[in-house]
Amino acid sequence: MVDQQWSGVRQRVVALGSQSSSGMVFGSIGHGWVLEEPLTDDALAELEAQVGVRLPDDYRSFLTVVGAGGAGPAYGLFPVRRVQGRWRWEGDGADLADLSMLARPFPDHGPDPEDLDALLAVRPEEEDFDEIEDFDDAIEAWDERWEALMFAPERTAGAIVISHLGCAQREWLIISGTYRGTVWSDCRADDADLVPLLDQAGKPVTFTHWYIDWLQKAELTAHQPSTNA
């Protein structure tokens, strides 16, 4: 059963957070090793009814066995919470996901690479302007074109933001479409399109792999002997 893959995971996270060396793990200052309470089956059913789609099996199982969010990769797994009668994911950039579009398939392809290259080729550079005000106006106009191309709601239909890595870099879980159940990296703030995370074999990373890999590496980091004299 899917639930069995999460057996003992909550206990491992709690145990790890109790160690004095747990602060060595990147991002732990953000989540503080706190896991939210798991969702009840009724709460999960209500959440899925609201968003209009069944969540990937391993993620929905995580929500009911391990927790609704909290301690996790980078600065933590964005929690899903019921606020004023409506469910939503909360975190830095969580609102980039359009909850009304979660049942729509995540696009198989992003913007045309030629369109991206053409736009990047005309990105204003400060040294090309005599006045900083002129550069500011030019880059603002360029940013509007970039955002219209890269941050259109349709680009991330069928996906939710699940983590923030800092510097406006985030990770998404695809919940509808061809790539359902996989995690994608979002570096659009650095002028790059979304791309799937891949494991060492070059296969797309699932939610389970994403979380368990983080936990194993976090345990290794926390167990490393101190280098202090």
C-alpha atoms as one frame of an Amber mdcrd trajectory, in Angstrom:
protein
   0.000   0.000   0.000   1.057   3.577  -0.650   0.671   4.425   3.046   3.403
   1.948   4.004   6.099   3.957   2.260   5.546   6.700   4.823   5.748   4.364
   7.818   8.000   5.927  10.450   8.750   9.036   8.402   7.034  11.456  10.782
   8.931   9.924  13.696  12.224  10.238  11.802  11.606  13.933  11.120  10.700
  14.622  14.754  13.771  12.721  15.969  16.008  14.586  13.555  14.650  17.939
  14.664  15.431  17.134  18.289  19.153  16.808  17.570  21.349  19.792  18.345
  23.035  19.389  14.952  19.747  19.621  13.003  20.390  23.314  12.403  23.139
  22.312   9.970  20.498  21.197   7.482  19.843  23.837   4.832  16.506  25.576
   5.211  15.736  24.204   8.659  15.579  27.740  10.013  12.508  28.166   7.828
  10.475  25.143   8.886  11.957  24.631  12.359  11.391  20.871  12.034   7.697
  21.371  12.722   5.252  19.072  10.934   1.614  20.005  10.765  -0.950  17.455
  11.860  -2.016  14.983   9.148  -5.285  15.605   7.348  -8.254  13.431   8.146
  -9.793  11.417   5.313 -12.783  13.773   5.390 -10.535  16.834   5.138  -8.652
  15.314   2.205 -11.928  14.527   0.454 -13.097  18.100   0.991  -9.799  19.477
  -0.338  -9.964  17.361  -3.482 -13.619  18.222  -4.029 -12.728  21.913  -3.839
  -9.822  21.772  -6.293 -11.665  19.381  -8.575  -8.947  16.758  -8.953  -7.524
  13.789  -7.081  -4.034  14.532  -5.823  -1.154  12.174  -6.736  -1.412   9.041
  -4.594   1.904   9.393  -2.766   1.282  13.054  -1.943  -2.281  12.491  -0.721
  -1.012   9.604   1.393   1.707  11.838   2.841  -0.926  14.386   3.816  -2.908
  11.828   5.815   0.002   9.856   7.292   2.932  12.247   7.813   1.480  15.746
   7.898  -0.223  18.524   5.980   3.113  20.256   5.462   6.028  21.707   7.372
   9.500  20.210   7.695  10.805  19.222   4.293  13.159  20.105   1.441  14.670
  23.597   1.356  12.621  25.922   3.581   9.923  23.324   4.050   6.934  21.696
   2.391   4.179  24.255   1.924   1.271  23.354   4.215  -2.266  23.043   2.906
  -4.739  24.655   5.273  -8.435  25.383   5.508  -8.874  29.133   5.866 -12.350
  30.613   6.193 -13.901  27.497   4.761 -11.590  27.235   1.744  -8.474  25.122
   1.262  -5.238  26.658   0.072  -1.484  26.094   0.108   0.524  28.641   2.068
   4.131  29.740   1.577   6.368  32.146  -0.317   4.970  32.010  -3.851   2.141
  29.569  -3.140  -0.257  32.074  -4.672   1.464  31.635  -8.053  -0.679  28.520
  -8.445  -4.195  29.205  -9.730  -6.376  26.879  -7.648  -9.187  27.174 -10.169
  -6.941  25.573 -12.821  -5.665  22.537 -10.928  -7.864  20.100 -12.838  -6.466
  21.316 -16.147  -3.483  19.359 -17.525  -0.072  20.819 -16.862   1.315  21.844
 -20.300   3.486  19.278 -22.046   5.575  22.143 -23.402   6.490  25.605 -22.192
   6.924  28.727 -24.328   8.570  28.264 -27.709  12.376  28.201 -27.133  12.848
  30.496 -30.120  10.517  33.047 -28.544  12.478  32.815 -25.300  15.821  33.210
 -27.060  14.534  36.161 -29.064  13.308  37.905 -25.933  16.492  37.191 -23.972
  18.520  38.558 -26.886  16.964  42.004 -26.466  17.159  42.153 -22.680  18.409
  45.661 -21.807  21.863  45.951 -20.248  22.685  48.829 -17.933  25.984  49.622
 -19.644  24.116  50.393 -22.869  22.365  53.386 -21.297  23.759  56.787 -20.422
  21.053  57.475 -17.833  20.004  54.997 -15.166  16.425  56.211 -15.453  16.353
  55.183 -19.110  17.664  51.751 -18.222  15.070  51.377 -15.465  12.290  52.197
 -17.918  13.661  49.769 -20.505  14.124  46.859 -18.125  10.674  47.433 -16.652
   9.136  47.223 -20.119  11.181  44.103 -20.865  10.125  42.488 -17.578   6.486
  42.993 -18.519   7.063  41.095 -21.775   8.941  38.333 -19.933   6.252  37.924
 -17.299   3.518  37.826 -19.924   5.371  34.988 -21.648   6.658  33.032 -18.662
   4.230  33.713 -15.824   0.927  33.319 -17.632  -1.422  31.248 -15.410  -1.688
  28.660 -18.177   2.024  27.874 -17.822   1.450  26.266 -14.411  -2.088  24.946
 -14.794  -2.444  21.625 -13.023   0.388  22.318 -10.569   0.959  23.617  -7.042
   3.992  25.273  -5.470   5.317  23.035  -2.701   8.626  24.587  -1.659  10.757
  27.741  -1.736  14.524  27.505  -2.130  15.232  31.201  -1.685  15.991  33.931
  -4.259  12.540  33.403  -5.849  13.408  29.826  -6.850  10.643  27.343  -6.145
   9.527  23.789  -6.791   6.174  22.622  -8.096   4.259  19.359  -7.826   2.343
  18.477 -10.966  -1.073  17.091 -10.112  -2.755  16.916 -13.546  -1.649  15.919
 -17.032   1.172  13.879 -18.545   3.642  14.760 -15.796   1.276  14.122 -12.892
   3.108  13.201  -9.695   6.487  14.712 -10.639   8.334  17.667  -9.145   9.600
  20.563 -11.275  12.152  23.293 -10.641  11.106  26.906 -11.203  13.956  29.325
 -11.905  11.956  31.771 -13.977  13.306  34.572 -11.804  16.688  33.737 -13.344
  15.344  33.840 -16.919  14.931  30.058 -17.249  11.819  27.997 -17.907  10.433
  25.339 -15.571  12.189  21.963 -15.872  11.535  18.559 -14.266  13.793  17.408
 -11.476  15.628  14.230 -12.538  17.167  11.462 -10.462  20.629  10.006 -11.061
  19.187   7.709 -13.709  17.670  10.662 -15.558  14.109   9.768 -14.578  11.590
  12.359 -13.353  11.538  12.761  -9.578   8.288  11.826  -7.851   7.022  13.415
  -4.664   8.096  10.347  -2.679  11.636  10.448  -4.054  11.798  14.209  -3.505
  10.869  13.977   0.172  12.642  10.757   1.158  15.850  11.826  -0.591  15.781
  15.079   1.380  15.187  13.232   4.654  18.031  10.774   4.088  20.459  13.557
   3.191  19.296  15.637   6.165  19.964  12.705   8.496  23.451  12.287   7.059
  24.164  16.000   7.433  23.005  16.085  11.039  25.058  12.983  11.883  28.295
  14.352  10.489  30.901  14.898  13.199  31.455  18.501  14.160  34.486  20.229
  12.630  34.798  22.571  15.598  37.970  22.158  17.605
